[in-house]
Amino acid sequence: MFAAGSNYNLNFSRYSLPTYKFKTILMNEMPEITDQTKIPLNRAIGLTTAILLVAGNIIGTGVFKKIVPMAQTGLNEWYIIAAWILAGIITLLGAFTIAGLSKLTTVSGGMYEYMRLCFGNFSAFFLGWTGFTIFCSGSMAAIAFIFAQSVNSIIPLPNPLAHFKDLSIGDFIFPFADSGIKILALAAIALLTWLNYRGVKKGTLLNNIVTGTKILGILFLIVLGLFFFGRLEPNNTMQLVVSEKTGTISIFFGAMLSAFWAYDGFANVGFVTGEIKNPKRNVAMAIITGVSIVIVLYLLVNYAYIKTLGLKQIAGLSENNIAATAMASSILGNGGKTLISFLIMLSSLGTLNVVIIFYARLYFRMAQEKAFFKSAAKVHPVYRTPYMALIYSMVWGMILVVSGTFDKLTDMAIFSGFLFYALLAVGLIKMKRNGAIKEIVACYPWAPIIFILFSIGLLISTFINQPKLSFIGLGLMLTSIPFYYFFKRMNK
């Protein structure tokens, strides 16, 4: 309408202040940054929050239920308590090892970054890709499914796709089975990913609330169990299923594996190193303090289970029953059962939130080192979170939930985890000897040496007792070789 050379000269000077304000608001919402891979993460996590992240990651559902398979081994109560103590000591030695390695760097990536600095890019990718395919994504999917199951135990969920439950892919994957539980699991992953997408403070605040509640709930169980010590009559109607296996050492080792499942996750806080204040001090303190708190809680609550219910009654529980629920319902009735069911639901939700925070930072650091999809290295210009890595983690976790294969992946998690723990303990000794690590935490060099020896023993035992599972896990790990060269070529 306004042709060139016309007399319609518009004067915007009187609109200059509103225009300036509008531009300021717009820039605050979305700063003009051409390369989002160069935006730094926000160091917003203090020491207390870091400790609660460690504790929140470790305390899942194992503390409420692992006493049942341990009691069914036929070991007496002192052997079972010793299994928790020894597993706790080994975990603490591992915590000392990871705490020592945390002195190497101030960037995110945790075990991936430690492995890269100790042994090079390929070794680090071997760990990172195994995490993506097995223990990280598989654990996330499993925790989401457990959360949905715990909700279903309180409020029965509808099963809208029940008519298609027998449809399968190769008689192996049944995507429509347990559809109600899977839909809720998918919704939980999506909702928590969205929360963490909008800022690390939001995700860690939720963790602080939930982890604090979990700790209070476990303390309640401890007080409840010890206060009612010796007051319950044995339930003679329960059918005992105590194992008839022979070989105390082998059975004791199996009981320790159950305890290790409950202790797993102590090293993951290193994934968010780039968002922790004063990381060379606080990461190490968070790991050691968080693990120590969990060990004390685990010992006391399992002692309370045994003294309240007795081993025979615990061993008589079915695989799907939970010792904490049995103890609370025996003392408090249905109200106690509902209370513990809610606590387990909250515990699994909190753990899911923590692993969503942690594992995305692993893929983020891999992408920074050109060992993953490039876009995973992007940081949101407003929220300062690795938003694309969060989306990659969410999508793959959801696929595993629908496929139902996460159970098989989590069975291999302990095996693959201790393989890398052993390598990292070797890396600590290497980096200390060449001077890369000046300051060291307690128990060096005995902590990494004992941890290496134990990890080797566990790996050998797993190969002997579960050869098929071990070879499948090793095969999945070896898929890292072609993908390493794929990403190297793609990101050249």
C-alpha positions in Angstrom: 0.0 0.0 0.0 2.7 2.4 0.9 4.7 2.9 -2.3 8.3 4.0 -2.3 8.6 7.8 -2.3 5.1 8.4 -0.9 4.5 11.0 1.8 3.5 8.5 4.4 6.4 8.8 6.8 5.7 7.0 10.1 7.3 8.2 13.3 7.9 5.4 15.8 9.8 7.6 18.3 6.9 7.8 20.7 6.7 4.0 20.8 10.4 3.5 21.7 9.9 2.7 25.4 7.3 -0.1 24.9 9.3 -1.5 22.0 12.4 -1.6 24.2 10.5 -3.3 26.9 9.1 -5.9 24.5 12.6 -6.6 23.2 13.9 -7.0 26.7 11.2 -9.5 27.6 11.7 -11.4 24.4 15.5 -11.6 25.0 15.0 -12.9 28.6 12.7 -15.6 27.3 15.0 -16.7 24.4 18.4 -15.2 24.2 20.0 -15.0 20.8 22.6 -17.8 20.8 23.6 -19.3 17.5 25.2 -22.5 18.9 23.3 -24.1 21.8 26.1 -26.6 22.4 28.2 -23.7 23.7 25.8 -22.7 26.5 27.1 -23.7 29.9 24.9 -25.7 32.4 23.7 -23.9 35.5 25.6 -24.7 38.7 22.6 -24.7 41.0 23.1 -27.9 43.1 24.5 -27.4 46.6 26.1 -30.0 48.9 22.8 -30.9 50.7 20.9 -31.4 47.5 23.8 -33.5 46.1 23.7 -35.7 49.2 20.0 -36.2 48.8 20.5 -37.0 45.1 22.9 -39.8 46.1 20.5 -41.1 48.8 17.4 -40.7 46.5 19.1 -42.7 43.7 20.1 -45.6 45.9 16.9 -45.9 48.0 14.4 -47.4 45.6 12.2 -50.5 46.2 15.0 -52.9 47.1 15.1 -51.9 50.8 11.4 -52.9 51.2 11.5 -56.3 49.5 15.0 -57.8 49.1 14.9 -59.3 52.6 12.4 -61.9 51.2 14.7 -63.7 48.7 17.5 -63.4 51.3 15.4 -65.1 53.9 14.4 -67.8 51.4 18.1 -68.9 51.0 17.9 -70.7 54.4 20.6 -68.5 56.0 20.2 -67.5 59.6 19.6 -63.9 60.6 23.3 -63.2 61.4 24.4 -64.3 58.0 21.7 -62.0 56.4 22.7 -59.0 58.5 26.4 -59.8 57.6 25.4 -59.8 53.9 24.0 -56.3 54.3 27.0 -55.2 56.2 29.6 -56.6 53.8 27.7 -55.4 50.8 27.6 -51.9 52.4 31.3 -52.0 53.1 32.1 -52.9 49.5 29.7 -50.2 48.3 31.5 -47.7 50.6 34.9 -48.8 49.1 33.4 -48.2 45.7 32.2 -44.8 46.9 35.7 -43.9 48.0 37.0 -44.9 44.6 34.5 -42.8 42.7 35.0 -39.9 45.1 38.7 -40.0 44.3 38.1 -39.9 40.6 35.7 -37.0 41.0 38.8 -34.8 41.7 39.8 -35.2 38.0 37.1 -32.9 36.5 34.5 -30.2 37.0 32.4 -31.1 33.9 29.3 -33.4 33.7 29.5 -37.0 32.6 30.5 -38.9 35.7 31.8 -42.4 35.1 31.9 -41.7 31.3 34.2 -38.7 31.8 36.4 -40.6 34.4 36.8 -43.4 32.0 37.7 -41.0 29.1 40.3 -39.3 31.2 41.8 -42.6 32.5 41.7 -44.8 29.4 40.7 -42.7 26.4 37.6 -42.1 24.1 36.8 -45.7 23.1 36.8 -47.1 26.6 34.5 -44.2 27.7 32.2 -44.9 24.7 32.1 -48.6 25.7 30.7 -47.5 29.1 28.4 -44.8 27.7 26.9 -47.0 25.0 26.4 -49.9 27.5 24.6 -47.5 29.8 22.3 -46.3 26.9 21.5 -49.8 25.8 21.4 -51.7 29.1 21.7 -50.4 32.6 20.6 -46.7 32.2 17.6 -46.9 29.9 16.7 -50.4 31.2 16.7 -49.2 34.8 14.7 -46.1 33.9 12.0 -48.2 32.2 11.9 -50.8 35.0 11.6 -48.1 37.7 8.7 -46.4 35.8 7.0 -49.8 35.5 7.5 -50.5 39.2 6.0 -47.1 40.0 2.9 -47.9 37.9 2.6 -51.3 39.5 2.7 -49.7 43.0 -0.1 -47.3 42.0 -2.1 -50.3 40.6 -1.8 -52.0 43.9 -3.5 -49.1 45.6 -5.9 -48.0 42.9 -6.5 -50.7 40.3 -5.8 -49.3 36.8 -8.0 -49.9 33.8 -6.6 -52.1 31.0 -7.9 -50.4 27.8 -5.9 -52.6 25.4 -6.6 -55.9 27.0 -8.1 -57.3 23.8 -4.7 -57.0 22.1 -2.5 -58.4 24.9 -1.6 -61.5 23.0 -0.4 -59.7 19.9 3.4 -60.0 19.8 6.5 -59.2 17.8 8.3 -62.5 17.2 6.6 -64.1 20.2 9.0 -62.1 22.3 7.7 -58.6 22.6 4.1 -58.0 23.8 3.5 -54.3 23.5 -0.1 -54.3 24.6 0.2 -56.5 27.6 -0.4 -54.7 30.9 -1.5 -51.7 28.9 -2.9 -49.7 31.9 0.4 -50.0 33.8 2.4 -49.2 30.7 0.4 -46.1 29.9 0.9 -44.8 33.5 4.6 -45.6 33.3 4.9 -43.7 30.0 3.0 -40.7 31.5 5.4 -40.7 34.5 8.5 -40.6 32.3 7.0 -37.9 30.1 5.9 -35.7 33.0 9.2 -36.0 34.9 11.2 -35.3 31.8 9.1 -32.2 31.2 9.7 -31.1 34.8 13.5 -31.5 34.4 13.4 -29.9 31.0 12.3 -26.7 32.6 15.3 -26.5 35.0 17.6 -28.5 37.2 16.3 -26.7 40.3 12.8 -28.0 39.7 13.9 -31.6 39.4 16.2 -31.4 42.4 13.5 -29.7 44.5 11.2 -32.6 43.8 14.0 -35.0 44.7 14.7 -33.3 48.0 11.0 -33.5 49.0 10.6 -37.1 48.0 13.9 -38.3 49.4 13.2 -36.6 52.7 9.9 -38.4 52.8 11.5 -41.7 51.9 14.0 -41.4 54.7 11.3 -40.4 57.2 9.2 -43.4 56.0 12.2 -45.8 56.6 12.8 -44.3 60.0 9.1 -44.9 60.8 9.5 -48.5 59.8 12.6 -48.8 62.1 10.9 -47.3 65.1 7.7 -49.3 64.4 9.6 -52.6 64.1 11.9 -52.1 67.1 9.0 -50.7 69.3 6.9 -53.8 68.6 9.9 -56.1 69.0 8.8 -59.6 69.9 5.0 -58.8 70.0 3.9 -60.6 66.8 2.8 -64.2 66.9 4.2 -66.3 64.1 1.8 -66.9 61.2 1.7 -70.7 61.0 -0.5 -70.6 57.9 2.3 -69.3 55.7 3.9 -71.9 53.5 7.7 -71.9 53.8 9.7 -71.9 50.7 13.2 -71.9 52.2 15.8 -73.0 49.7 17.4 -76.5 50.1 20.6 -75.4 48.4 23.9 -76.5 49.8 27.1 -74.5 50.1 26.9 -71.7 52.6 29.5 -69.5 50.8 27.7 -69.7 47.5 24.3 -68.9 49.2 25.8 -66.1 51.2 27.2 -64.6 48.0 23.8 -64.8 46.4 22.3 -63.0 49.4 24.9 -60.3 48.9 23.8 -59.8 45.3 20.3 -59.0 46.5 21.8 -56.4 48.9 23.9 -54.9 46.0 20.8 -54.4 44.0 19.5 -52.3 46.8 22.8 -50.3 47.1 23.2 -49.7 43.4 23.4 -46.2 42.1 26.0 -44.7 44.5 28.2 -43.4 41.6 25.6 -41.6 39.5 25.8 -38.2 41.1 29.0 -37.6 39.0 26.8 -37.3 36.0 25.7 -33.8 37.2 29.1 -32.6 38.1 28.7 -29.7 35.7 25.7 -28.4 37.7 27.2 -28.9 41.3 28.7 -26.0 43.1 32.4 -26.5 44.1 32.3 -29.9 42.4 35.9 -31.1 43.3 34.9 -30.9 47.0 31.1 -31.5 47.0 30.9 -34.5 44.6 33.2 -36.6 46.8 31.5 -35.5 50.1 28.0 -36.2 48.6 28.9 -39.7 47.5 30.5 -40.7 50.8 27.9 -39.1 53.0 24.9 -40.3 51.0 26.2 -43.9 50.9 26.9 -43.8 54.7 23.4 -42.6 55.5 21.9 -45.4 53.3 24.0 -48.1 54.9 22.8 -47.2 58.4 19.2 -47.0 57.3 19.4 -50.4 55.5 20.9 -52.2 58.4 18.4 -50.9 61.0 15.3 -51.5 58.8 16.3 -55.0 57.9 17.1 -55.7 61.6 13.6 -54.4 62.3 12.0 -56.8 59.7 13.8 -59.8 61.1 13.0 -59.0 64.8 9.4 -58.2 64.1 8.4 -60.9 61.7 11.1 -63.6 62.1 12.9 -65.2 59.2 10.5 -68.1 58.8 7.6 -65.7 58.3 9.5 -63.5 55.9 10.7 -66.6 53.9 7.0 -67.7 53.7 6.1 -64.5 51.8 5.5 -65.0 48.1 7.7 -63.3 45.5 5.2 -60.5 45.0 4.8 -59.8 48.7 6.9 -57.1 50.4 8.4 -57.5 53.9 7.8 -53.8 54.8 4.1 -54.1 53.9 3.8 -57.4 55.8 5.3 -55.9 58.9 3.2 -52.7 58.8 0.0 -54.5 58.1 0.7 -57.0 60.9 1.1 -54.2 63.4 -1.3 -51.5 62.0 -3.7 -53.5 59.9 -4.9 -52.3 56.5 -3.9 -48.7 57.3 -0.3 -49.8 57.6 -0.4 -51.7 54.4 -1.8 -48.7 52.5 0.8 -46.4 54.1 3.7 -48.6 53.0 2.3 -49.1 49.6 2.1 -45.3 49.2 5.7 -45.1 50.5 6.9 -47.6 47.9 5.0 -45.7 45.2 6.6 -42.4 46.3 10.0 -44.1 46.5 9.9 -45.5 43.0 8.6 -42.1 41.6 11.5 -40.3 43.3 14.1 -42.7 42.0 12.6 -42.4 38.5 13.0 -38.6 38.8 16.7 -38.9 39.9 17.7 -41.3 37.1 16.0 -39.0 34.5 18.2 -36.2 35.8 21.4 -38.3 35.8 21.3 -40.4 32.7 20.5 -37.4 30.3 23.8 -35.8 31.5 25.7 -39.0 30.4 24.3 -38.7 26.8 24.9 -35.0 26.9 28.6 -35.4 27.7 28.9 -38.2 25.1 27.5 -35.8 22.5 29.9 -33.1 23.6 32.8 -35.6 22.8 31.2 -36.4 19.4 30.3 -39.9 20.6 26.5 -39.6 20.4 23.9 -37.7 18.3 25.1 -34.1 17.9 21.8 -32.5 19.0 22.1 -34.2 22.4 24.9 -31.6 23.3 22.4 -28.7 23.1 21.6 -26.7 26.2 18.3 -24.8 26.5 19.1 -21.1 26.3 16.5 -20.2 29.0 16.3 -23.3 31.3 20.0 -24.2 31.0 19.3 -27.9 30.8 20.5 -30.5 28.3 17.0 -30.7 26.8 17.7 -32.8 23.7 19.6 -35.4 25.8 16.5 -35.5 28.1 14.3 -36.1 25.1 16.6 -38.9 23.7 16.6 -40.6 27.1 12.8 -40.3 27.4 12.1 -41.7 23.9 14.3 -44.8 24.4 13.1 -45.4 27.9 9.5 -45.3 26.6 10.3 -47.8 23.8 11.7 -50.2 26.4 8.6 -49.8 28.6 6.3 -50.7 25.7 8.5 -53.6 24.6 8.6 -55.0 28.1 12.3 -56.1 27.6 13.6 -54.0 30.5 13.4 -56.9 32.9 16.0 -58.8 30.9 18.2 -55.7 30.6 18.1 -55.0 34.4 19.1 -58.6 35.0 22.4 -57.7 33.3 22.8 -54.3 35.1 24.8 -55.6 38.1 27.2 -57.6 35.9 27.9 -54.7 33.5 28.0 -52.2 36.3 30.7 -54.0 38.3 32.8 -54.5 35.1 33.1 -50.8 34.8 33.5 -50.2 38.5 36.6 -52.5 38.4 38.0 -50.6 35.5 37.4 -47.3 37.2 39.2 -48.5 40.3 42.2 -49.4 38.1 41.9 -46.0 36.6 42.1 -44.3 40.1 45.4 -46.1 40.8 46.7 -45.2 37.4 45.8 -41.5 37.7 47.2 -41.3 41.3 50.5 -42.8 40.2 51.0 -40.5 37.3 50.2 -37.4 39.4 46.9 -36.5 37.7 45.1 -36.8 41.1 46.9 -35.0 44.0 44.4 -35.1 46.7 42.9 -38.5 47.6 40.1 -39.7 49.8 40.3 -42.2 52.6 41.5 -45.8 52.4 43.8 -45.4 49.4 45.1 -47.7 47.9 43.2 -50.4 49.8 39.8 -49.2 48.8 40.3 -49.6 45.0 42.4 -52.8 45.4 39.7 -54.6 47.5 37.0 -53.2 45.2 38.8 -54.6 42.1 39.3 -58.0 43.7 35.7 -58.2 44.8 34.4 -57.1 41.4 36.5 -59.7 39.6 35.1 -62.4 41.9 31.6 -61.2 41.3 32.1 -61.3 37.5 33.6 -64.8 37.6 30.7 -66.0 39.8 28.1 -64.4 37.5 29.7 -66.1 34.4 29.7 -69.5 36.2 26.1 -69.3 37.6 24.5 -67.3 34.7 26.5 -68.0 31.6 23.7 -67.3 29.1 22.8 -63.9 30.7 26.5 -63.0 30.9 27.1 -63.7 27.2 24.0 -61.8 26.2 25.2 -58.8 28.2 28.7 -59.0 26.8 27.2 -59.2 23.3 25.2 -56.1 23.8 28.3 -54.3 25.1 30.2 -55.3 22.0 27.7 -53.5 19.8 29.5 -50.4 21.0 32.3 -51.1 18.5 30.4 -50.4 15.2 28.5 -47.6 16.8 31.7 -45.9 18.0 32.9 -45.7 14.4 29.4 -44.7 13.2 29.3 -41.7 15.5 33.0 -40.9 14.9 32.2 -40.7 11.1 28.9 -38.9 11.5 30.4 -36.2 13.7 33.7 -35.9 11.8 
